[in-house]
Amino acid sequence: MAVHKRALAHLSRLASVLPIPRPGESLPLGLPALRPGPLPRARSRRPPGRLRVSLRASIAEGAAAEVFTASAGGAVLTGWALFLGAGPGVVGLLGALPLAAAVLHVPAAHLTRALGRRRVAVVAIGASRLVWLPLVLLPFAPLSEGAKLASLVALTAASAVAGVVGNHAWTAWMGDLVPTRVRGRYFGARTVALTVTGTLAAFAAGILLDAFAEDRPRVLAGLAAVASLAGAASVVLLLRQHDPPDASEDPRGVGLAAAMAVLRDPVARPLVRYQLAWNAAVGVAAGFFAYHMLAHLRMGFALTAAHGIGIAVVRVATAPMWGRAVDRLGSRPVLAFCSLGISAVPAIWLVVTPDRLWPLAIEAVLAGALWAGHGIASFDLPFDLSPRNGRPIYLAVFATAGGLGFAVASAFGGLLAAALPPTVFFFGTDWTPVHALFLLSAAARFGAAMLAHPIPEPGAQGVAQLLRIFGGAVRRLLRPTF
C-alpha cells in the first residue's frame, strides 16, 4: 500500500507540468495546484463530505477536459488545418498557440486576484472550451477556404488565451481545495483516470477520422460538437466544487516590479534562462510532428493517436522511477540528463519514411520515458528555487519565460518551413522543411540542455551519480539468479 501511494504521488507530479504538444497526445487544459508547494506523501485521513463531492467532481471535470482536447486538439486540430488547406506556417502557428499563450500568466494572476479564483476559473475555462461551438457549422458555412482557415486560427487563439487565464485561477483554487494530507494520492489517482480517458478518446477520434475519410467535414463537425458538449459538462462540474478561503496571499504581489525582482534574483535567473532556451528549442518543431505523420508519412489519424498512446503509457509506467530519482538526488541531475536525452529524439524522425515506420516505436519509448523524468524534475525545481511567500510570482515568471521562448521559436519555425523549398533530394532521400526543423530542434535542445547544469539547486547531486545508480540497477537486472 505504501508503494502504491508513493507511485500515485509521483504520477501527480508528472501531471502537474505544462505539457509539451506531442503527436496524438492529449493536451490537458488544467494543471494541478502550483501555489502551496511540493506534493508531500499522503496520509490516510478521509476528507469531509462536502470536500469529497468537490474532489470527485474535479476528477470528472478533468475527464471532460480530456474528451475536449481529444476532440479539438492534437492530431484533430491538425486534421482541421489540412482539411482547410493550411500550409506548414499555419500548422506551426496552430500547434504553438496553446503553449505560446503562457506569456499571459502574469496578467492572469492580476485578474485572478481582482475577481476571485473560482469565478475566473469557471468563466475562462468554460469560454476556452465552448468557443469551439462555431466549428460545428464551419465546414458548411458559405465562406471561402481562406476565411474558414482564418476563423479556425482565431478560435484556437481565443481558446488558448482563455485557457491560460482559467488554468491560472484553477491552480490557485485547487491549491486550497485539495488538502495537503491527500494531495499526492489524489492527483496521482486523477492522473491515471485522465490518462485512460484521454488516450481512449484520442484513439476513438482517430478511428472515426480514418473510417469516414470521405465524409471528413461531417466527422470534424461532429467532433467539434462533442468538444462543445464536453466543455459544457466541465462548466457544470466546476460549479459543483466549492471555493475554500484563500490561504496563500503573497505580500510581494504579482505586478511588473515583482516580476523584475525575480529576474534579478541570482538563484532564479539560471532557471529562467533554461526555461526560455529549452522551450524555444522544443517550440521550433513541436507543432509539426502530427503534421509530418499525417501529411508526409501518411500514417492516418488512428495510427497517429496510437503513437501518442504509446508515449502516454511509457510516461505513466516510468514516472515512479523518476520520482524516486528526484527524491534521492534532486531535480537538477534528472532535468539535465533527460534534457540531454530528449535532444536526440527529433533526430530519430529523420530516418522515418512511409515505408519505414518502425523507428517510431523506439522514439515513443525514449520520448515517453525521458519526458516523464523531465516533467517531474521541471515541476519540482521551480518550487525548490522560489521562496514560499513569493511563490506565485516566481512560478508565473518561470511559465512566462517558457511561453515566450516557445511562442517566438514556433513563429520562426513556421516562417522557416514556409520559406524553404517543398522538397530537396539529398543522399537518395526527399527531405522536407519539417526535417530541417527537426534537425534544428535537436541541435537547439542539446545547447539548452547545457543550461540545466548551472541551476543552483540546494543539496542536488550530479548527473554522474544518477548514471551510477542507473548502471547499478541495470547490472542487478541482468545478473542471473538461481
C-alpha positions in Angstrom: 0.0 0.0 0.0 2.8 2.4 0.8 4.5 1.7 -2.5 1.1 2.3 -4.3 0.7 5.7 -2.5 4.2 6.8 -3.4 3.6 5.8 -7.1 0.5 7.9 -7.1 2.3 10.8 -5.7 5.0 10.6 -8.4 2.2 10.5 -11.1 0.7 13.6 -9.6 4.0 15.4 -10.1 4.1 14.2 -13.7 0.6 15.5 -14.3 1.4 18.9 -12.8 3.8 20.2 -15.5 2.9 22.2 -18.6 2.5 19.6 -21.3 4.7 19.5 -24.4 2.5 19.0 -27.5 3.2 15.6 -29.0 1.5 13.9 -32.0 -1.7 12.3 -30.9 -1.2 13.1 -27.2 -4.0 14.8 -25.4 -3.1 18.4 -24.2 -4.7 18.8 -20.7 -6.2 22.3 -20.2 -5.8 22.2 -16.5 -2.8 21.9 -14.3 -2.8 20.7 -10.6 -2.1 23.1 -7.8 1.0 25.2 -8.1 0.7 27.5 -5.2 1.1 25.5 -2.0 4.4 23.8 -2.6 5.8 20.3 -3.4 3.5 17.4 -3.0 4.1 15.5 0.3 3.4 11.9 1.0 -0.2 11.2 1.7 -1.8 10.2 4.9 -4.9 8.1 5.3 -7.5 10.6 6.8 -10.6 10.8 4.7 -11.8 14.3 3.6 -15.2 15.5 4.8 -18.4 15.0 2.8 -18.5 18.4 1.1 -14.9 18.1 0.1 -15.4 14.6 -1.2 -18.1 15.8 -3.6 -15.7 18.5 -4.9 -12.8 16.2 -5.4 -14.9 13.7 -7.3 -16.3 16.5 -9.4 -12.8 17.6 -10.1 -11.9 14.2 -11.5 -15.0 14.1 -13.6 -14.2 17.6 -14.9 -10.7 16.5 -15.8 -12.1 13.6 -17.8 -14.4 16.0 -19.6 -11.4 18.2 -20.4 -9.6 15.2 -21.8 -12.5 14.4 -24.1 -12.5 18.1 -25.2 -8.8 18.1 -26.0 -9.0 14.7 -27.8 -11.9 16.1 -30.0 -10.4 19.5 -30.6 -6.6 19.4 -30.2 -3.6 17.4 -31.1 -4.0 15.5 -34.4 -7.6 16.5 -34.8 -6.6 20.2 -34.8 -4.0 19.3 -37.5 -6.7 17.5 -39.4 -8.8 20.7 -39.4 -5.9 22.6 -40.7 -5.2 20.1 -43.5 -8.9 20.0 -44.4 -8.9 23.7 -44.8 -5.8 23.8 -46.9 -3.3 25.1 -44.4 0.4 25.2 -45.2 3.3 24.5 -42.8 3.3 28.0 -41.5 -0.3 27.9 -40.3 0.1 24.4 -38.9 3.1 25.6 -36.8 1.1 28.5 -35.6 -1.9 26.3 -34.5 0.4 24.0 -32.7 2.2 26.8 -30.9 -0.8 28.7 -29.6 -1.7 26.6 -26.6 1.8 27.0 -25.0 2.6 30.4 -26.5 -0.3 31.8 -24.6 1.6 31.1 -21.4 3.1 34.5 -21.7 -0.1 35.8 -20.2 0.5 34.2 -16.8 1.3 37.5 -15.0 -1.8 39.3 -16.4 -3.8 36.2 -15.5 -2.6 36.5 -11.9 -3.8 40.1 -11.7 -7.2 39.1 -13.0 -7.5 36.2 -10.5 -6.6 38.4 -7.6 -9.1 41.1 -8.7 -12.1 38.9 -9.5 -11.6 35.7 -7.4 -10.3 32.3 -8.3 -13.5 30.3 -8.7 -15.3 32.9 -10.7 -12.4 33.4 -13.2 -11.7 29.7 -13.5 -15.3 28.8 -14.3 -15.8 31.6 -16.8 -12.5 31.4 -18.5 -12.2 27.6 -18.7 -15.8 27.4 -19.9 -15.1 30.0 -22.6 -11.9 28.2 -23.7 -14.0 25.1 -24.5 -17.3 26.5 -25.6 -15.6 28.8 -28.1 -15.3 25.6 -30.2 -19.1 25.5 -30.9 -18.9 27.6 -34.2 -16.7 24.9 -35.7 -19.8 22.6 -35.9 -21.1 24.8 -38.7 -17.8 26.0 -40.2 -17.3 23.2 -42.8 -20.8 24.1 -44.3 -20.6 27.9 -44.0 -20.7 29.9 -47.3 -17.2 31.2 -46.7 -14.0 31.0 -48.7 -11.4 28.5 -47.7 -9.1 31.3 -46.5 -11.9 32.8 -44.4 -12.6 29.4 -42.8 -8.9 28.9 -42.0 -8.7 32.4 -40.5 -11.7 31.5 -38.4 -10.0 28.3 -37.2 -6.9 30.3 -36.2 -8.9 32.9 -34.4 -11.0 30.4 -32.4 -7.8 28.4 -31.5 -6.1 31.6 -30.3 -9.2 32.6 -28.2 -9.4 29.2 -26.7 -5.7 29.3 -25.8 -5.8 32.7 -24.2 -8.9 31.9 -22.2 -7.4 28.6 -21.2 -4.3 30.2 -19.7 -6.4 32.7 -17.7 -8.7 29.9 -16.5 -5.9 27.5 -15.6 -4.0 30.1 -13.6 -7.2 30.7 -11.5 -7.8 26.9 -11.3 -4.4 26.1 -9.9 -4.8 28.7 -7.2 -8.3 27.3 -6.4 -7.1 23.7 -6.3 -4.1 24.7 -4.1 -6.5 25.4 -1.2 -9.3 23.0 -2.2 -7.2 19.8 -2.1 -5.9 19.1 1.4 -2.1 18.7 1.8 -2.5 15.3 3.5 -4.1 13.7 0.5 -2.7 15.8 -2.4 -0.2 13.3 -3.7 -2.6 10.4 -3.6 -5.4 12.4 -5.1 -3.6 13.9 -8.0 -2.0 10.5 -8.7 -5.3 8.8 -9.0 -6.6 11.8 -11.0 -3.7 11.4 -13.4 -4.5 7.7 -14.0 -8.2 8.5 -14.7 -7.4 11.3 -17.0 -4.7 9.4 -18.9 -7.1 6.5 -19.6 -9.9 8.8 -20.6 -7.6 11.0 -22.8 -6.0 8.1 -24.6 -9.2 6.3 -25.3 -10.9 9.5 -26.6 -8.0 10.4 -28.8 -7.9 6.9 -30.3 -11.6 6.9 -30.9 -11.4 10.3 -32.7 -8.6 8.9 -34.9 -10.6 5.8 -35.8 -13.6 8.0 -36.8 -11.5 10.3 -39.0 -9.9 7.3 -40.7 -13.1 5.2 -41.1 -15.1 8.1 -42.6 -12.3 9.8 -44.5 -14.6 10.5 -47.5 -17.0 12.4 -45.2 -14.4 14.2 -43.2 -16.3 17.6 -43.0 -19.1 15.9 -41.1 -16.8 14.0 -38.8 -14.8 17.1 -37.9 -18.1 19.0 -37.3 -19.3 16.1 -35.1 -16.0 16.1 -33.1 -16.5 19.9 -32.6 -20.0 19.1 -31.2 -18.5 16.5 -28.8 -15.9 19.0 -27.7 -18.5 21.6 -27.0 -20.7 19.2 -25.1 -17.6 18.2 -23.0 -16.9 21.9 -22.4 -20.5 22.4 -21.2 -20.2 19.4 -18.9 -16.9 20.7 -17.5 -18.6 24.0 -16.5 -21.4 22.2 -14.6 -18.7 20.1 -12.8 -16.7 23.1 -11.9 -19.7 24.7 -10.4 -20.2 21.7 -8.2 -16.8 22.4 -6.5 -16.8 24.8 -3.5 -14.3 27.6 -3.0 -12.4 27.4 0.3 -10.8 30.5 1.9 -7.7 31.8 0.1 -4.8 30.9 2.4 -1.9 31.9 0.1 -1.7 35.7 0.0 1.6 36.9 -1.5 2.9 40.1 0.1 5.2 40.7 -3.0 2.2 41.0 -5.3 2.2 39.9 -8.9 3.0 43.1 -10.7 5.8 44.1 -13.1 8.0 45.3 -10.2 7.7 41.9 -8.5 8.4 40.1 -11.8 11.6 42.2 -12.4 12.7 41.3 -8.8 12.5 37.6 -9.8 14.7 38.3 -12.9 17.3 39.9 -10.7 17.4 37.0 -8.3 20.7 35.1 -8.9 19.0 31.9 -7.7 16.1 32.1 -10.1 17.9 33.6 -13.1 19.6 30.3 -14.3 16.2 28.6 -14.4 14.6 31.5 -16.3 17.4 31.2 -18.9 16.9 27.4 -19.1 13.1 27.8 -19.5 13.5 30.4 -22.2 16.1 28.4 -24.2 14.5 24.9 -23.7 11.0 25.9 -24.7 12.4 27.8 -27.7 14.3 24.6 -28.8 11.2 22.5 -28.4 8.8 25.0 -29.9 10.6 25.4 -33.2 9.4 22.0 -34.3 6.7 21.0 -31.7 3.7 21.9 -33.9 4.9 19.8 -36.9 5.1 16.2 -35.5 1.4 15.4 -36.1 1.5 17.3 -39.4 4.5 15.2 -40.6 2.8 12.0 -39.6 -0.4 12.8 -41.4 0.9 14.7 -44.5 4.3 13.1 -45.2 4.3 9.7 -43.5 0.6 9.0 -44.4 0.1 7.2 -41.1 -3.6 8.2 -40.7 -5.3 9.5 -37.6 -5.7 6.2 -35.8 -2.0 5.3 -36.0 -1.0 8.8 -35.1 -3.2 8.5 -32.0 -1.7 5.1 -31.2 1.7 6.6 -31.2 0.6 9.2 -28.7 -1.0 6.4 -26.6 2.3 4.6 -26.5 4.1 7.7 -25.3 1.5 8.2 -22.6 1.7 4.6 -21.3 5.5 4.8 -21.1 5.3 8.1 -19.2 2.9 6.7 -16.6 5.0 3.5 -16.3 8.3 5.3 -15.7 7.0 8.2 -13.5 7.6 6.3 -10.2 11.2 5.5 -11.1 11.9 9.2 -12.0 10.1 10.3 -8.8 12.4 8.2 -6.7 15.4 9.6 -8.5 14.3 13.2 -7.9 13.6 12.5 -4.2 17.1 10.9 -3.8 19.4 13.0 -6.0 17.5 16.2 -6.6 15.7 17.7 -9.6 18.7 19.2 -11.4 20.5 16.0 -12.4 17.3 14.4 -13.6 16.5 17.6 -15.6 19.9 17.8 -17.1 20.0 14.0 -18.0 16.5 14.0 -19.5 17.1 17.2 -21.4 20.3 15.8 -23.0 18.4 12.6 -23.9 15.4 14.4 -25.4 17.8 16.4 -27.6 18.3 13.2 -29.6 14.6 12.4 -30.0 13.9 14.7 -33.1 16.9 13.1 -34.9 15.0 9.8 -34.9 12.4 11.3 -37.1 15.0 12.0 -39.8 15.2 8.2 -40.6 11.4 7.6 -40.6 9.8 7.2 -44.0 6.3 5.9 -45.1 7.9 2.5 -45.8 10.0 2.5 -42.6 7.8 3.4 -39.6 9.4 1.0 -37.0 11.8 3.7 -35.6 8.7 5.5 -34.2 8.3 2.6 -31.7 11.8 3.3 -30.4 11.0 7.0 -30.4 7.8 6.5 -28.4 9.6 4.6 -25.7 12.5 7.1 -25.4 10.3 10.1 -25.6 7.8 8.8 -23.1 10.4 7.8 -20.6 12.5 10.9 -20.9 9.6 13.4 -21.0 8.3 11.7 -17.8 11.6 12.4 -15.9 11.8 15.9 -17.4 8.2 16.6 -16.4 8.7 15.6 -12.7 12.0 17.4 -12.4 10.8 20.6 -14.1 7.8 20.6 -11.8 9.8 20.2 -8.6 12.7 22.5 -9.4 10.7 25.8 -9.5 9.4 25.1 -6.1 12.9 24.5 -4.7 14.1 27.8 -6.1 11.2 30.0 -5.1 10.6 31.4 -1.6 7.3 30.3 -0.1 5.9 33.9 0.2 6.9 34.8 -3.3 5.9 31.5 -5.0 3.0 32.7 -7.2 5.1 35.4 -8.9 8.1 33.2 -9.3 6.1 30.4 -10.9 4.4 33.0 -13.1 7.7 34.3 -14.3 9.1 30.8 -15.0 6.0 30.0 -17.0 6.1 33.3 -18.9 9.7 32.7 -19.8 8.9 29.3 -21.2 5.8 30.6 -23.1 7.8 33.5 -24.6 10.6 31.2 -25.8 8.0 28.7 -27.3 6.0 31.5 -29.0 8.9 33.2 -30.7 10.5 29.9 -31.8 7.2 28.5 -33.1 6.6 31.6 -35.2 10.2 31.3 -36.5 9.7 27.6 -37.3 6.5 28.3 -39.2 8.1 31.1 -41.3 11.2 29.0 -42.0 9.1 26.0 -43.1 7.1 28.2 -45.4 10.3 29.8 -46.9 12.2 26.6 -47.6 11.7 24.6 -50.8 8.9 21.9 -50.5 11.4 19.1 -51.1 15.1 18.7 -51.6 16.6 15.4 -52.9 19.7 14.6 -50.9 21.6 11.3 -50.3 18.9 9.4 -52.1 16.0 10.8 -49.9 13.5 13.5 -50.3 13.9 16.0 -47.4 11.1 18.4 -46.5 11.2 21.7 -44.5 9.9 19.7 -41.5 13.1 17.6 -41.5 15.1 20.8 -41.3 13.1 21.9 -38.3 13.6 18.5 -36.5 17.4 18.8 -37.1 17.3 22.4 -35.8 15.3 21.5 -32.8 17.7 18.6 -31.9 20.7 20.9 -32.0 18.9 23.7 -30.0 17.8 21.2 -27.4 21.4 20.0 -26.9 22.5 23.6 -26.3 19.6 24.3 -24.0 20.4 21.1 -22.0 23.8 22.5 -21.1 22.0 25.4 -19.3 20.5 22.9 -16.8 23.8 22.2 -15.1 24.4 25.7 -13.6 21.0 25.8 -11.9 21.7 26.2 -8.2 19.5 23.6 -6.5 20.5 23.1 -2.8 21.6 19.6 -2.0 21.4 18.2 -5.5 23.9 15.7 -6.7 25.4 15.4 -10.1 24.5 13.6 -13.3 27.4 11.2 -12.7 25.7 9.9 -9.6 22.5 9.4 -11.4 24.3 7.3 -14.1 26.0 5.2 -11.4 22.6 4.4 -9.8 21.1 3.5 -13.2 24.2 1.4 -14.0 23.8 -0.5 -10.8 20.1 -1.1 -11.4 20.9 -2.5 -14.9 23.6 -4.8 -13.5 21.2 -6.1 -10.9 18.5 -6.6 -13.6 20.9 -8.6 -15.8 22.5 -10.6 -13.0 21.4 -14.3 -13.3 19.6 -15.7 -10.3 19.2 -19.3 -9.3 
